[in-house]
C-alpha cells in the first residue's frame, strides 16, 4: 500500500479527491455502518480520502454500537517510575538517563510507599509502573516491589512493566520471558501496559528505537502475557517518521493478535511530542490536531475486536480529549496523579479528577470510575457496577500450564 500523504501530514483536502476515491469512501462507510470488517487497504483509503467529519461520524457510530450507554469511563491512578535509568537510548525520549548520569535515580522504597498511600487515599485503583531498561534491576527486584505493594495496598492493582521491559528482564535473568511473567504474576502483577509499541513496523523502529524490542518480539511478549491469563493494553505513538500505510500496518498487527488471544483491554494512541527530546532533529513538527483526530477515529473503526478506545488527554490536552469522545473514544484513561515521561518533553496536561469529570459531562456523558480490567466500580453509582473485579475474572483464557 502506498499513501500520498507525507509521513506526519494531513491527507489531501476534500476538494481534491477524485470521483473514484469519493465512491470508495462511500462504499467503505456503508460497510462500517453495517458492522462489517474493513481490510487494511480500505483503512488506508479512509485515512487518505475521507474528510475528518466523516471519520468522526463513522467512529462515533462504532462507539455507540459497542457502548450504547452514554457513559465515559476513567480510572483513578498514578504513574510511578521507580527508576529513570535506561540503556535503550530512544531518541524520542526526554525522560531517561544513562546509568550514573546526572539526574539518574532509583526511588527509595519508602518514597514509593508514600506515593501509593496518597493514591489509595484518593480512591485509587491502579499504579502504573514502568522503569526503563535498568541494567541491574532484575525480575527479583520487581517481584519484591510488587509483592510489597500488594500486601500494603491490596485494593490497588500493579499495572506494570511494558513488553520491552519484560523482554529486557528475560535477557538480564537469562531465562524465558514466560518464566519472568509467571514470577511477576505470582508476586501480584495484575495487568501489563501497552507501552513500548511506538510503531510496530521495523523500518520505523530502526530509526526511532533501534535498541528496543522488535515488532515481532513486542507482539509475542503480549501473546505470552495473555496466555498466562493476564490482560494488557495496546498503544501507538505516531506523527514522526512513519507513513500513513505504516500506521495502518500497526493497527493490523494489533487486530491480528487480538483475533488470536482476545487479551487486549483497550487501545490508546497519541502524537509524538518532539520538544526537547535527544534526537529532535530527526522529527517533524508536532502533528496537527486534525491528524490526531483522523488517526484516533480510524483506530476505532478498524479495531473492531478491541472493546475500549482510550483518549490521551495527557498529550493532547483536555479540550481535544473532549472532542475525541465523539471520535470513537469511550475511556478517558487515568487521572495520572503523577506523570513524568511526556512531561519531560514539555507536555503538561495533567488534570484533577473533578476537571476530568466536568469535561466528560460537558461532552454529554456520565463519568464512571473503572478498574484496570474495565469493570465498572464507581462507588457513587452502584447501579452501574459490573464487569471483572480482578485479574482472574478478566482473563481472556485460562492460565497456560507452565513446565
C-alpha positions in Angstrom: 0.0 0.0 0.0 1.2 3.5 -0.8 0.0 6.7 0.6 0.0 10.1 -1.0 0.4 12.0 2.3 3.7 13.0 3.9 4.8 10.9 6.9 3.2 13.1 9.5 1.0 15.3 7.4 -2.7 15.5 6.7 -4.3 13.9 3.7 -5.3 15.8 0.6 -8.1 18.2 1.0 -11.6 17.0 0.2 -12.0 19.2 -2.9 -9.0 17.4 -4.5 -10.4 13.9 -4.1 -11.1 12.0 -7.2 -14.6 10.8 -8.0 -13.5 7.2 -7.6 -12.0 8.0 -4.2 -15.3 9.5 -3.1 -17.2 6.4 -4.3 -14.7 4.2 -2.4 -15.1 6.2 0.8 -18.9 5.9 0.5 -18.7 2.1 -0.1 -16.4 1.6 2.9 -18.5 3.8 5.1 -21.5 1.6 4.3 -19.5 -1.4 5.4 -18.6 0.3 8.7 -22.2 1.3 9.4 -23.3 -2.3 8.7 -20.8 -3.6 11.2 -18.7 -5.3 8.5 -14.9 -5.6 9.0 -12.8 -3.5 6.7 -9.3 -4.5 5.5 -6.1 -2.6 5.6 -6.4 -1.2 2.0 -9.9 0.2 2.9 -8.5 1.6 6.1 -5.8 3.4 4.2 -8.4 4.8 1.8 -10.3 6.2 4.7 -7.1 7.7 6.1 -6.2 9.4 2.9 -9.5 10.3 1.4 -12.3 10.6 4.0 -12.8 14.0 5.4 -12.3 14.2 9.2 -16.0 14.8 9.9 -16.9 11.6 8.0 -14.3 9.7 10.0 -15.8 11.1 13.2 -19.3 10.1 12.3 -18.2 6.6 11.5 -16.1 6.2 14.6 -18.9 7.6 16.8 -21.3 5.0 15.2 -18.9 2.2 16.1 -18.5 3.6 19.6 -22.3 3.7 20.2 -22.7 0.2 18.8 -20.2 -1.1 21.3 -21.1 1.2 24.2 -24.7 2.2 23.8 -24.9 3.7 27.3 -23.9 7.4 27.5 -21.0 6.8 29.9 -17.3 7.5 29.7 -15.0 5.6 32.0 -11.8 6.6 33.7 -9.5 5.2 36.4 -8.1 6.9 39.4 -4.4 6.0 39.1 -0.9 7.3 39.4 2.2 6.8 37.2 5.2 5.9 39.2 8.6 5.5 37.6 10.7 3.6 40.1 13.8 4.4 38.1 14.6 6.6 35.1 17.8 4.6 34.2 17.6 3.1 30.8 20.1 1.7 28.3 17.8 1.7 25.3 18.7 5.3 24.2 15.4 6.0 22.4 15.9 9.3 20.6 12.3 10.4 21.2 12.5 10.1 25.0 13.4 13.1 27.1 12.9 11.3 30.4 15.6 8.6 30.6 19.1 8.9 31.9 22.1 6.6 31.3 23.5 4.7 34.3 25.4 7.1 36.6 24.4 10.2 34.7 23.3 13.4 36.4 19.7 13.0 37.4 19.7 9.2 37.3 17.7 7.7 40.2 16.2 4.6 41.7 13.4 5.6 44.1 13.7 4.6 47.7 11.0 2.1 48.8 9.6 4.5 51.4 9.1 7.1 48.7 7.2 4.6 46.6 5.1 3.7 49.6 4.2 7.3 50.2 3.1 7.8 46.6 0.9 4.7 46.6 -0.6 5.7 50.0 -1.5 9.1 48.6 -3.2 7.4 45.7 -5.1 5.0 47.9 -6.4 7.9 50.0 -7.9 9.4 46.8 -9.7 6.2 46.0 -7.0 5.0 43.5 -7.4 1.7 41.8 -4.1 1.4 39.9 -0.4 2.1 39.9 1.2 2.3 36.5 4.8 1.4 37.0 7.4 1.5 34.3 11.1 2.0 34.8 13.0 1.8 31.6 15.7 -0.8 30.9 17.9 -0.6 34.0 20.9 -2.8 33.6 21.0 -4.1 37.2 17.4 -4.3 38.4 16.3 -7.9 37.6 13.0 -9.7 37.9 13.5 -10.4 41.6 13.7 -6.7 42.4 10.4 -6.1 40.6 8.8 -9.1 42.2 9.8 -7.9 45.7 8.4 -4.4 45.0 5.1 -5.6 43.5 4.6 -8.2 46.4 5.3 -5.5 48.9 2.7 -3.1 47.4 0.1 -5.9 47.1 0.5 -6.6 50.8 0.3 -3.0 51.9 -2.3 -1.8 49.4 -4.4 -4.8 48.3 -7.1 -2.6 46.7 -4.6 -1.2 44.1 -3.6 -3.1 41.1 0.0 -3.1 39.8 -0.3 -2.3 36.1 3.4 -2.6 35.4 6.2 -3.4 33.0 5.8 -3.0 29.3 6.7 -5.7 26.8 10.2 -4.3 26.1 10.8 -4.2 29.8 9.7 -7.8 30.3 11.9 -8.8 27.4 14.8 -6.9 29.0 14.2 -8.7 32.3 14.3 -12.1 30.5 17.7 -11.1 29.0 19.0 -10.0 32.4 17.8 -13.2 34.0 19.0 -15.3 31.0 15.7 -17.3 31.0 12.4 -17.4 29.0 10.1 -14.4 29.3 7.3 -16.8 30.2 9.1 -17.5 33.4 9.5 -13.8 34.1 5.8 -13.3 33.6 5.0 -16.3 35.8 7.0 -14.9 38.7 5.7 -11.4 38.4 2.1 -12.7 38.3 2.8 -14.8 41.4 4.1 -11.6 43.1 0.8 -9.8 42.3 1.2 -8.2 38.9 -2.4 -7.7 37.7 -2.0 -6.3 34.1 0.5 -5.1 31.6 0.6 -1.7 29.9 0.9 -1.4 26.2 3.8 1.0 26.1 6.9 0.4 24.0 4.9 -0.3 20.9 5.7 3.1 19.4 5.2 2.0 15.8 5.0 -1.8 15.1 6.9 -1.5 11.8 10.6 -2.5 11.6 11.6 0.3 9.2 10.3 2.9 11.7 11.7 1.1 14.8 15.2 1.0 13.3 15.1 4.8 13.1 13.5 5.8 16.3 14.3 3.0 18.7 17.0 0.7 17.2 17.9 -0.9 20.6 14.3 -1.6 21.6 12.4 -4.9 21.3 11.4 -5.7 17.7 7.9 -5.7 16.4 7.5 -9.5 16.5 9.0 -9.7 19.9 6.6 -7.0 21.3 3.7 -8.9 19.9 5.0 -12.3 21.2 5.5 -10.9 24.7 1.9 -9.7 24.8 0.8 -13.1 23.4 2.6 -14.8 26.3 1.1 -12.3 28.8 -2.4 -13.2 27.5 -1.6 -16.9 27.6 -0.7 -16.5 31.2 -4.1 -15.2 32.0 -3.2 -11.5 32.2 -4.8 -8.7 30.2 -2.8 -5.9 28.6 -3.4 -2.7 26.7 -2.1 -1.7 23.3 -0.7 1.7 22.1 0.6 3.6 19.1 2.8 6.7 19.0 2.6 8.4 15.6 3.3 11.6 13.9 7.1 11.1 13.4 8.8 9.2 10.6 6.0 6.8 9.7 3.8 6.8 6.6 0.0 6.5 6.7 0.3 3.0 5.4 2.6 2.1 8.3 0.0 3.5 10.7 -2.5 1.1 9.2 0.1 -1.8 9.4 0.5 -1.1 13.1 -3.3 -1.3 13.6 -3.4 -4.5 11.6 -0.9 -6.2 13.8 -2.8 -5.3 16.9 -6.1 -6.5 15.4 -4.5 -9.8 14.3 -3.1 -10.6 17.8 -6.5 -9.6 19.3 -8.2 -12.1 17.0 -5.8 -14.7 18.3 -5.8 -14.1 22.1 -8.6 -11.6 23.0 -6.2 -10.3 25.6 -6.2 -6.5 24.9 -8.5 -4.5 27.1 -8.0 -1.2 25.2 -6.1 0.8 22.6 -4.7 4.2 23.0 -2.7 6.4 20.6 -1.0 9.7 20.8 1.2 12.0 18.7 4.9 12.2 19.1 6.0 15.1 21.5 9.2 16.3 19.8 10.2 19.2 22.0 13.4 18.6 24.0 14.0 15.0 23.0 17.6 13.9 22.3 17.2 13.5 18.6 14.7 16.3 17.9 16.3 17.0 14.6 15.0 13.7 13.2 11.4 14.5 13.7 8.9 16.9 12.0 6.9 19.4 13.9 4.2 18.1 16.2 1.3 16.6 14.3 -1.7 18.8 14.0 -5.0 18.2 15.9 -6.6 17.2 12.6 -4.2 14.4 12.1 -4.7 13.2 15.6 -8.4 13.1 15.2 -8.1 11.3 11.9 -5.9 8.5 13.3 -7.9 8.3 16.5 -11.2 7.8 14.6 -9.6 5.3 12.2 -8.4 3.2 15.2 -11.9 2.9 16.5 -13.2 2.0 13.1 -10.5 -0.6 12.3 -10.0 -2.2 15.7 -13.4 -3.9 15.7 -12.3 -6.5 18.1 -11.0 -4.2 20.8 -13.7 -3.1 23.2 -12.3 0.1 24.5 -10.5 3.1 22.9 -8.8 5.5 25.3 -8.1 9.1 24.6 -4.8 10.8 25.5 -5.5 14.0 27.4 -2.0 14.0 28.9 -0.5 14.6 25.4 -3.4 16.3 23.6 -5.0 18.4 26.3 -8.4 18.3 27.9 -10.3 20.1 25.1 -9.0 17.8 22.4 -9.7 14.8 24.6 -13.3 16.0 25.0 -13.7 16.1 21.2 -12.4 12.6 20.8 -15.3 11.3 22.9 -17.3 12.0 19.6 -14.5 10.4 17.6 -14.7 6.9 18.9 -13.2 7.1 22.4 -15.2 5.7 25.3 -12.5 5.9 28.0 -10.6 8.9 29.4 -7.7 6.9 30.7 -6.2 7.6 34.1 -6.2 10.6 36.4 -2.4 10.3 36.4 -1.9 11.9 39.8 1.7 11.9 38.7 3.3 11.7 35.2 6.9 12.1 34.3 7.7 10.8 30.8 5.8 13.0 28.4 6.1 15.9 31.0 9.9 15.6 30.4 9.2 16.7 26.8 7.4 19.8 27.9 3.9 18.4 27.8 2.0 19.4 31.0 -1.7 18.4 30.7 -2.5 16.7 34.0 -5.9 17.4 35.5 -7.8 16.8 38.7 -10.5 14.2 39.0 -13.1 17.0 39.2 -11.9 18.7 36.0 -11.9 15.3 34.1 -15.5 14.7 35.2 -16.6 18.2 34.2 -15.1 17.7 30.7 -16.8 14.4 30.3 -20.2 15.8 31.5 -19.9 18.8 29.1 -19.5 16.4 26.3 -22.8 14.8 27.1 -21.7 11.7 29.0 -21.8 10.4 32.6 -18.3 9.9 34.0 -17.9 6.4 35.7 -14.9 5.1 37.5 -13.4 1.8 36.4 -10.7 -0.7 37.4 -7.7 -1.9 35.3 -9.8 -4.6 33.6 -12.6 -2.1 32.6 -15.0 -3.3 35.3 -17.3 -0.5 36.5 -16.6 0.1 40.1 -17.7 3.6 40.8 -18.9 3.7 44.5 -21.2 6.6 43.7 -23.1 4.6 41.1 -23.8 1.1 42.5 -26.5 0.6 39.8 -23.8 0.7 37.1 -21.3 -1.6 38.9 -20.4 -4.6 36.7 -17.7 -6.4 34.9 -14.5 -8.1 36.2 -13.3 -7.1 39.6 -9.9 -8.8 39.5 -7.3 -10.3 37.0 -8.8 -13.8 37.4 -12.2 -12.7 36.3 -10.8 -10.7 33.5 -8.6 -13.4 32.0 -9.2 -13.9 28.3 -8.4 -17.6 28.7 -7.4 -20.0 31.5 -3.7 -19.5 32.5 -1.4 -21.6 30.5 0.3 -24.6 32.1 4.0 -23.8 32.7 6.5 -26.6 32.9 
